[in-house]
């Protein structure tokens, strides 16, 4: 048995060896001690406070394998890649791995080699997993993004309810639950639904002293983003609503000679996403313009600013996204750009993407009928999904269809994949049966066997581009031939460039008509309520922005931050700060607009700059070059 003193030493040696740090942050050490001492633990730490270390480090110190339950495959992959790059044995299980790969992972856990095993909550009902876990020594269970267990959490996932039953079968295994965004109501629900026994609760204030928040009503957002980026040479993220906006803003900034900018969204291939993320991760001044597809699990501490080109859909989302800046504790900035017309548009978009009950059922019934799924049947195949076909049949907007498909995906009724990925191919016949096929088909299958190894035994992920380069046949032709072979039942082929769905639960009309519709309706109402709260936050000019966030998360009677756009405005309206000398210094170098002066004066309020400019104009020290630009007289 290791002594407490030795354990303390080992803790700091492990921190230094694998993470390069000499000391823990905030309550990290106390949380790690609670986990090592096998206490059920509930942790609420804001984004960027180092939650993952709270289970990763004790996993290395304790005997056995730590089971980490996480809601997103992308997040699991990201964490495992980070750990492996530090020389730590970690693995993840996902439906894209075949049985052979999964068995290899289980064997390394049984041998005690793998210290951390990441799984999705759905895996807890998988027979193969449940059989194997009996032979694996578990050190403890870590539930990441634990707010997903709550119906009031922003990302409710019903499969998180599986954790409770799993824990009942392993009553002696302690549990650590972690979240970055939870109201007091959600925290209570986490305790109850995970059956945490007398948990040690660690809750850090949501206040981020080093982030200065600015909300700005503005019509020309492209120009405003350009003005901000022109005077900074540091790393940042710009969040936009759509892929099109990400691409257009990137193009505009590049045309204006800002070459450290790129876009990132779910429509890129995995290779493109990884390349862009790696460039950004390893840069001190690269800026990524992204949809909310980017950010989960990122571990970059020198992000100096986050710009919301459009408002986030909820305060939870907004707080999580601005929390990706300033993780090193240094001064950072969060900008939210908005205008009244855009907010009215978002109101309309939200209403237009919510189907009524008959539309909801129409979309689901189309999916079952087009793929010929009978009542209580569960097909094993993955189906290609033609979204234009759904629109033509249902006569409903793409937004409504997308909303229902995402709901079905989040409730694990279907697996909906709309991301570009590698394609997959598996031969559905014995190799010795190929000779009996028509010559044209037999020849093409032989060609595939020589080009893509392993398709006789299991599903293999591959790139048509690489196959095209090897055999000198056009990609379009390869896809057409594979689809023909699929229709004849010779192969199973999934085109990675198209959307696809896999049914995860048998068709059950009664449940869809009642329980699923009620849950869908509840989630839509919650979405609208969260947007209304966000709208108040955006449009309010009276209350400190940080104080509003803290109040939302249940921190009442907090002090004003003294540095957000509202606090700055109130300060200057009371004191009318004299910044004439600073303005003349800047104009001495180059004529500037009020926006440019505001940025160079650490985002000083425009009202106060204008007051000082009027004084300087009256005294003849400054002149106007045009209706926007000022210069020294």
C-alpha positions in Angstrom: 0.0 0.0 0.0 1.4 3.4 -1.1 1.8 6.0 1.7 0.0 9.4 1.5 3.3 11.2 1.3 4.5 9.0 -1.6 1.1 9.5 -3.3 1.5 13.3 -3.0 5.0 13.1 -4.6 3.8 10.8 -7.3 0.9 13.1 -8.1 3.2 16.1 -8.8 5.8 13.9 -10.7 3.0 12.6 -12.9 1.7 16.2 -13.5 5.2 17.4 -14.5 6.1 14.3 -16.5 3.0 14.1 -18.7 1.6 17.6 -18.7 4.7 19.7 -18.0 3.1 21.7 -15.1 4.6 22.2 -11.7 1.3 23.1 -9.9 -2.4 22.4 -10.1 -5.0 25.0 -11.0 -7.8 26.2 -8.6 -9.6 23.1 -7.1 -8.0 20.5 -9.4 -5.8 19.0 -6.7 -8.7 18.6 -4.2 -10.9 17.0 -6.9 -8.1 14.5 -7.8 -7.6 13.7 -4.1 -11.4 12.9 -3.8 -11.2 10.6 -6.8 -8.1 8.8 -5.5 -9.9 8.4 -2.1 -12.7 6.7 -4.0 -15.4 9.3 -3.2 -18.3 10.0 -5.5 -17.6 13.5 -6.8 -19.5 16.2 -8.7 -17.5 18.9 -10.4 -18.8 22.1 -11.9 -15.8 24.0 -13.5 -16.2 26.6 -16.2 -14.8 26.0 -19.7 -11.1 26.3 -19.6 -10.6 25.4 -15.9 -9.0 22.1 -16.7 -11.7 19.5 -16.0 -10.2 16.7 -18.1 -7.1 16.6 -15.9 -9.3 15.8 -12.9 -9.9 12.3 -14.3 -6.9 11.8 -16.5 -4.3 12.2 -13.8 -6.0 9.9 -11.2 -6.6 7.3 -13.9 -2.8 7.1 -14.3 -2.3 6.7 -10.5 -5.0 4.2 -9.8 -4.9 0.5 -10.7 -7.1 -0.6 -13.6 -8.8 1.2 -16.4 -10.9 4.4 -16.0 -14.1 4.3 -18.0 -14.9 7.7 -19.4 -18.4 8.3 -20.7 -18.6 11.2 -23.3 -21.4 12.3 -25.6 -19.4 13.2 -28.7 -17.2 10.9 -30.9 -15.2 13.9 -32.1 -14.5 14.9 -28.5 -13.4 11.3 -27.6 -11.1 11.1 -30.6 -9.6 14.5 -29.8 -8.9 13.5 -26.1 -7.4 10.2 -27.1 -5.1 11.7 -29.7 -4.0 14.3 -27.1 -3.3 11.6 -24.5 -1.4 9.4 -27.0 0.7 12.4 -28.0 1.8 12.7 -24.3 2.7 9.0 -24.2 -0.5 7.9 -22.3 -2.3 4.7 -23.1 -5.9 5.6 -24.0 -8.5 4.2 -26.4 -12.1 4.9 -27.5 -14.8 2.6 -28.7 -17.2 3.7 -31.4 -19.6 2.1 -33.9 -17.1 2.8 -36.8 -14.6 0.3 -35.3 -15.1 -3.3 -36.5 -15.3 -6.2 -34.0 -11.6 -7.1 -34.6 -10.4 -3.6 -33.6 -12.7 -3.5 -30.6 -11.5 -6.9 -29.3 -7.9 -5.6 -29.5 -8.9 -2.7 -27.3 -10.7 -4.9 -24.8 -7.6 -7.2 -24.5 -5.3 -4.2 -23.7 -7.7 -3.1 -21.0 -7.8 -6.6 -19.6 -4.0 -6.7 -19.5 -4.0 -3.4 -17.6 -2.2 -1.6 -20.4 -4.9 0.9 -21.3 -5.5 3.4 -18.5 -8.4 5.2 -20.0 -11.3 3.9 -22.1 -13.6 6.4 -23.7 -17.1 5.3 -24.6 -20.5 6.8 -25.6 -23.4 6.3 -23.2 -25.1 4.0 -25.8 -22.3 1.5 -25.4 -23.5 0.7 -21.9 -26.3 -1.5 -23.3 -24.0 -3.2 -25.9 -23.8 -7.0 -25.2 -20.2 -7.3 -26.4 -19.2 -4.4 -24.1 -21.0 -5.7 -21.1 -19.4 -9.2 -21.4 -15.9 -7.7 -21.8 -16.2 -5.2 -19.0 -16.7 -8.0 -16.5 -13.1 -9.1 -17.1 -11.7 -5.5 -16.9 -10.6 -4.0 -13.6 -12.3 -0.6 -13.5 -10.6 2.1 -11.4 -13.5 4.6 -11.5 -16.2 6.0 -13.9 -15.9 9.5 -15.2 -19.1 11.1 -16.7 -18.1 14.0 -18.9 -20.7 16.6 -19.9 -22.8 15.3 -17.1 -25.5 18.0 -17.8 -26.6 15.7 -20.7 -28.4 13.5 -18.2 -30.9 16.4 -17.3 -34.0 17.2 -19.3 -33.2 20.8 -18.4 -29.6 20.5 -19.7 -29.0 22.1 -23.1 -27.9 18.8 -24.7 -30.3 16.2 -23.1 -29.3 12.7 -24.1 -31.6 9.9 -23.0 -28.8 7.3 -23.2 -27.2 9.0 -20.2 -30.0 7.3 -18.2 -28.2 4.0 -18.9 -25.4 5.1 -16.5 -27.6 4.6 -13.4 -28.3 0.9 -14.3 -24.7 0.3 -15.2 -23.6 1.7 -11.8 -26.2 -0.6 -10.0 -24.3 -3.6 -11.5 -21.0 -2.1 -10.3 -21.9 -0.6 -6.9 -18.3 -0.4 -5.6 -16.9 1.6 -8.5 -16.8 5.4 -7.6 -18.1 8.0 -10.0 -16.8 11.4 -11.0 -19.4 13.6 -12.8 -18.1 16.8 -14.6 -19.8 19.7 -16.4 -19.0 23.2 -17.4 -22.5 24.6 -17.8 -25.2 23.7 -15.3 -27.8 25.7 -13.4 -28.5 24.7 -9.8 -31.6 22.8 -11.0 -29.5 20.7 -13.4 -26.9 20.0 -10.7 -29.5 18.5 -8.4 -30.8 16.3 -11.3 -27.3 15.0 -12.0 -26.9 13.9 -8.3 -30.2 12.1 -8.4 -30.0 10.4 -11.8 -26.3 9.3 -11.3 -27.2 8.1 -7.8 -24.1 9.8 -6.4 -23.6 8.7 -2.8 -22.9 11.6 -0.5 -20.9 13.3 -3.2 -18.1 15.8 -2.7 -19.2 18.8 -4.7 -16.7 21.2 -6.2 -18.2 24.3 -7.7 -16.2 27.2 -9.0 -17.7 30.6 -9.8 -18.5 31.2 -13.4 -16.8 34.6 -13.2 -13.9 35.0 -15.6 -11.9 38.0 -14.4 -9.6 38.0 -17.4 -12.3 38.1 -20.1 -13.6 41.5 -21.2 -17.0 41.2 -22.8 -18.2 43.6 -25.5 -21.7 43.5 -27.1 -22.1 45.9 -30.1 -25.1 46.8 -32.2 -23.7 47.2 -35.7 -24.9 46.9 -39.3 -21.6 46.4 -41.3 -20.2 43.3 -39.5 -17.6 42.4 -42.2 -16.0 45.9 -41.7 -16.1 45.6 -37.9 -14.4 42.2 -37.9 -11.8 43.5 -40.3 -11.2 46.5 -38.0 -10.7 44.2 -35.0 -8.4 41.8 -36.8 -6.4 44.6 -38.4 -5.0 45.7 -35.1 -4.3 42.3 -33.5 -1.8 39.7 -34.4 -3.0 37.0 -32.0 -4.9 33.8 -32.0 -8.7 33.8 -32.0 -12.0 32.2 -33.0 -14.9 33.8 -34.9 -18.2 32.0 -34.5 -20.7 32.3 -37.3 -24.1 30.6 -37.8 -23.7 29.0 -41.2 -21.1 27.4 -43.4 -21.7 30.0 -46.1 -21.0 32.9 -43.7 -17.7 31.1 -42.6 -16.6 30.9 -46.2 -17.7 34.4 -47.3 -16.1 36.2 -44.2 -12.9 34.2 -44.7 -12.8 35.2 -48.4 -13.5 38.9 -47.6 -10.7 39.1 -45.0 -8.2 37.4 -47.3 -9.1 39.8 -50.1 -8.2 42.6 -47.6 -4.7 41.1 -47.0 -5.4 39.2 -43.8 -3.8 35.9 -44.6 -3.8 34.4 -41.1 -7.5 33.5 -41.4 -9.2 30.3 -42.4 -12.7 28.7 -42.1 -13.8 25.5 -40.4 -17.1 23.7 -40.6 -18.7 20.2 -40.6 -18.8 20.2 -44.5 -15.0 19.8 -44.7 -13.5 16.3 -45.0 -11.9 14.9 -41.8 -8.4 15.4 -43.4 -9.2 19.1 -44.1 -10.6 19.6 -40.6 -7.5 18.0 -38.9 -5.1 20.1 -41.1 -6.8 23.4 -40.3 -7.2 22.6 -36.6 -3.5 21.6 -36.3 -2.3 24.8 -38.0 -4.5 26.9 -35.7 -3.5 24.8 -32.6 0.2 25.4 -33.3 0.0 29.0 -34.2 0.2 32.2 -32.1 -1.7 34.4 -34.5 -4.0 32.1 -36.6 -7.7 32.9 -36.6 -10.4 30.3 -37.4 -13.9 31.3 -38.6 -16.2 28.5 -37.6 -19.6 27.2 -37.0 -20.2 25.7 -33.6 -18.7 22.5 -35.1 -15.4 23.7 -33.7 -14.2 24.1 -30.1 -15.3 21.1 -28.0 -12.3 19.6 -26.2 -9.8 22.1 -27.6 -6.7 22.5 -25.4 -5.2 25.8 -26.5 -4.4 28.3 -23.8 -3.4 31.4 -25.8 -6.7 32.2 -27.6 -6.8 36.0 -27.1 -10.3 36.7 -28.5 -13.6 35.1 -29.5 -15.9 37.1 -31.8 -19.5 36.1 -32.1 -20.4 37.3 -35.6 -24.0 36.4 -34.7 -25.5 35.7 -31.3 -25.3 32.1 -29.9 -28.7 30.3 -29.4 -28.4 30.2 -25.6 -26.4 31.7 -22.7 -24.9 28.2 -22.1 -23.6 28.0 -25.6 -22.3 31.6 -25.5 -20.5 31.2 -22.2 -18.9 27.9 -23.3 -17.7 29.5 -26.5 -16.3 32.7 -24.9 -14.6 30.5 -22.3 -12.3 29.1 -25.0 -10.4 32.4 -24.8 -7.8 33.3 -22.1 -7.3 29.9 -20.6 -3.8 31.0 -19.6 -5.3 33.7 -17.3 -4.1 36.6 -19.5 -6.4 39.4 -20.6 -8.7 38.3 -23.4 -11.7 39.7 -25.3 -15.2 38.5 -26.2 -17.1 40.4 -28.9 -20.7 39.9 -29.7 -21.9 41.7 -32.8 -25.7 42.0 -33.4 -28.4 44.2 -35.0 -32.2 44.3 -34.5 -33.1 43.0 -38.0 -30.9 39.9 -37.4 -32.6 39.2 -34.1 -36.0 39.4 -35.8 -34.7 37.1 -38.5 -33.6 34.6 -35.9 -37.0 34.7 -34.2 -38.5 33.8 -37.6 -35.9 31.1 -38.3 -36.6 29.4 -35.0 -40.4 29.4 -35.6 -39.9 28.1 -39.2 -37.7 25.2 -38.2 -40.2 23.8 -35.7 -42.7 21.4 -37.3 -46.2 20.7 -35.9 -47.1 17.1 -34.8 -48.4 16.0 -38.3 -45.3 17.4 -40.0 -43.1 15.7 -37.4 -44.8 12.3 -38.0 -44.7 12.8 -41.8 -40.9 13.1 -41.8 -40.4 10.0 -39.6 -42.9 7.9 -41.6 -41.2 8.9 -44.8 -37.9 7.5 -43.5 -39.5 4.2 -42.5 -41.4 3.8 -45.8 -38.6 4.8 -48.2 -36.3 2.2 -46.6 -39.2 -0.3 -46.2 -38.9 -0.7 -42.4 -41.9 -2.6 -41.0 -43.4 -2.1 -37.5 -41.0 -3.5 -34.8 -38.3 -4.2 -37.4 -34.7 -3.1 -37.0 -32.7 -3.3 -40.2 -28.9 -3.7 -39.8 -28.0 -1.9 -43.0 -26.7 1.7 -43.3 -28.9 3.7 -45.8 -27.9 6.6 -48.1 -30.1 9.5 -47.4 -31.3 11.9 -50.2 -32.5 15.1 -48.4 -33.9 16.5 -51.6 -36.1 13.4 -51.8 -37.5 14.0 -48.3 -38.2 17.6 -49.2 -40.0 16.7 -52.5 -42.2 14.1 -50.7 -43.1 16.0 -47.5 -43.1 19.5 -49.1 -41.5 20.8 -45.9 -38.5 23.1 -45.4 -35.0 21.7 -45.1 -34.8 23.4 -41.7 -37.8 21.4 -40.3 -36.4 18.1 -41.8 -32.9 18.8 -40.3 -34.5 19.6 -36.9 -36.3 16.3 -36.8 -33.3 14.3 -38.1 -31.1 15.8 -35.4 -33.7 15.1 -32.7 -33.9 11.4 -33.8 -30.0 11.3 -33.8 -29.7 12.9 -30.3 -32.4 10.5 -28.9 -30.5 7.5 -30.5 -33.4 6.4 -32.6 -31.2 6.8 -35.7 -27.6 7.5 -36.4 -27.6 10.4 -38.8 -24.3 11.2 -40.5 -24.2 14.3 -42.6 -20.5 14.9 -42.4 -18.1 14.2 -45.3 -16.2 11.1 -44.3 -14.4 8.1 -45.8 -16.6 5.7 -47.7 -17.0 2.1 -46.6 -17.1 -1.2 -48.6 -17.7 -4.9 -47.6 -18.0 -7.9 -49.9 -21.3 -9.8 -49.1 -20.2 -13.1 -50.7 -17.4 -15.7 -50.4 -14.3 -15.0 -52.6 -14.8 -18.4 -54.4 -18.3 -17.3 -55.6 -17.0 -14.3 -57.6 -16.2 -16.6 -60.6 -19.9 -17.4 -61.0 -20.8 -13.7 -61.5 -21.1 -11.9 -64.9 -17.6 -11.2 -66.2 -17.9 -7.4 -66.0 -18.9 -7.6 -62.3 -16.4 -10.3 -61.4 -13.6 -8.2 -63.0 -14.5 -5.0 -61.1 -14.8 -6.9 -57.7 -11.4 -8.5 -58.3 -10.0 -5.0 -59.0 -11.5 -3.8 -55.6 -10.0 -6.8 -53.8 -6.5 -6.0 -55.1 -6.9 -2.3 -54.2 -8.7 -2.4 -50.8 -7.5 -5.1 -48.5 -9.8 -6.7 -45.9 -13.2 -6.3 -47.6 -13.9 -10.0 -47.6 -14.0 -10.2 -43.8 -15.3 -6.8 -42.6 -16.4 -3.3 -43.5 -13.4 -1.3 -44.6 -13.2 2.6 -44.7 -11.6 3.8 -48.0 -11.2 6.9 -50.2 -12.5 6.8 -53.8 -9.9 9.4 -54.7 -7.0 7.0 -53.7 -8.7 4.1 -55.5 -9.1 6.3 -58.6 -5.3 7.2 -58.5 -4.3 3.6 -58.2 -6.4 2.0 -60.9 -6.7 5.1 -63.2 -10.6 5.1 -63.3 -12.7 8.2 -62.8 -14.2 8.7 -59.3 -17.7 9.1 -60.7 -17.4 5.8 -62.6 -16.1 3.9 -59.5 -19.1 5.2 -57.5 -21.6 4.2 -60.2 -20.2 0.7 -60.5 -20.1 0.2 -56.7 -23.8 1.3 -56.5 -24.7 -1.2 -59.3 -23.0 -4.0 -57.3 -24.8 -2.8 -54.2 -28.2 -3.1 -55.9 -27.3 -6.6 -57.0 -26.5 -7.5 -53.4 -22.8 -8.3 -54.0 -21.4 -5.6 -51.8 -22.4 -3.1 -49.1 -21.2 0.3 -50.2 -21.7 3.6 -48.3 -20.7 6.8 -50.2 -19.0 9.0 -47.5 -19.8 12.2 -49.4 -23.5 11.7 -48.9 -25.7 11.8 -45.8 -26.5 8.4 -44.3 -28.7 7.0 -41.6 -28.7 3.8 -39.6 -31.8 2.8 -37.5 -30.8 2.1 -33.9 -34.2 1.2 -32.4 -37.0 -0.9 -33.9 -39.9 1.0 -35.5 -42.6 1.6 -32.9 -45.5 3.8 -34.0 -47.1 4.1 -30.5 -43.9 5.4 -28.9 -43.2 7.8 -31.8 -46.8 9.2 -31.6 -46.7 9.8 -27.9 -43.5 9.8 -26.0 -41.1 11.0 -28.8 -43.5 13.7 -29.9 -43.9 15.0 -26.3 -40.1 15.0 -25.8 -39.6 16.8 -29.2 -42.2 19.4 -28.2 -40.5 19.9 -24.8 -37.1 20.4 -26.4 -38.4 23.0 -28.8 -40.1 25.0 -26.1 -36.9 24.9 -24.1 -35.0 26.1 -27.2 -37.3 29.1 -27.5 -37.0 29.9 -23.8 -33.2 29.8 -24.0 -33.2 32.1 -27.0 -35.5 34.6 -25.2 -33.1 34.7 -22.3 -30.2 35.2 -24.7 -32.1 38.0 -26.4 -32.5 39.8 -23.1 -28.8 39.4 -22.5 -27.9 40.9 -25.9 -30.3 43.8 -26.0 -29.9 45.0 -22.3 -27.8 48.1 -21.9 -28.3 48.5 -18.1 -26.7 45.5 -16.4 -23.1 44.4 -16.3 -22.7 41.6 -18.9 -20.7 39.3 -16.6 -23.2 39.9 -13.8 -26.1 38.8 -16.2 -24.2 35.5 -17.0 -23.5 34.8 -13.3 -27.2 35.5 -12.4 -28.3 33.0 -15.1 -26.1 30.3 -13.5 -27.5 31.0 -10.1 -24.8 33.3 -8.7 -26.9 36.1 -7.1 -25.7 39.4 -5.7 -22.4 39.4 -7.6 -20.4 42.5 -8.2 -20.1 44.3 -11.6 -17.0 43.3 -13.6 -16.0 46.9 -14.2 -14.7 46.2 -17.7 -17.4 45.0 -20.0 -19.1 47.3 -22.6 -21.9 48.3 -20.1 -19.5 48.9 -17.2 -17.2 51.0 -19.4 -20.1 53.0 -20.7 -21.4 53.7 -17.2 -17.9 54.6 -16.0 -17.4 57.2 -18.7 -20.9 58.6 -18.5 -20.2 59.4 -14.9 -16.6 60.5 -15.1 -16.2 61.5 -18.8 -12.6 60.3 -19.0 -10.1 62.6 -20.8 -8.3 60.6 -23.4 -7.4 63.4 -25.8 -3.7 62.8 -25.5 -4.1 59.1 -26.4 -6.3 60.0 -29.4 -3.8 62.6 -30.8 -1.0 60.0 -30.4 -2.8 57.5 -32.5 -3.9 60.1 -35.1 -0.3 61.3 -35.3 0.6 57.9 -36.7 -2.3 57.5 -39.1 -5.9 58.9 -39.8 -8.5 56.7 -38.1 -12.2 56.1 -37.7 -14.0 56.1 -34.3 -14.1 52.2 -34.6 -10.3 52.0 -35.2 -9.7 54.4 -32.3 -11.9 52.3 -30.0 -9.9 49.2 -30.8 -6.5 50.8 -30.4 -7.7 52.3 -27.1 -8.4 48.7 -25.7 -12.0 48.8 -27.0 -12.8 52.1 -25.2 -16.5 53.3 -25.5 -17.2 55.1 -28.7 -19.4 57.6 -26.9 -16.4 58.8 -24.8 -14.1 58.9 -27.8 -16.7 61.0 -29.7 -16.9 63.5 -26.7 -13.1 63.9 -26.8 -13.0 64.2 -30.6 -15.6 67.0 -30.4 -13.4 68.8 -27.9 -10.3 68.3 -30.1 -12.2 69.5 -33.3 -13.4 72.6 -31.4 -9.9 73.4 -30.3 -8.5 72.9 -33.9 -6.2 70.0 -33.0 -8.0 67.5 -35.1 -9.8 67.7 -38.5 -12.3 65.5 -40.4 -11.0 64.0 -43.6 -14.5 62.7 -44.5 -17.7 61.9 -42.4 -16.0 58.9 -40.8 -12.2 59.5 -40.7 -10.3 61.9 -38.4 -6.7 63.1 -38.6 -4.4 65.6 -36.9 -5.0 69.2 -38.0 
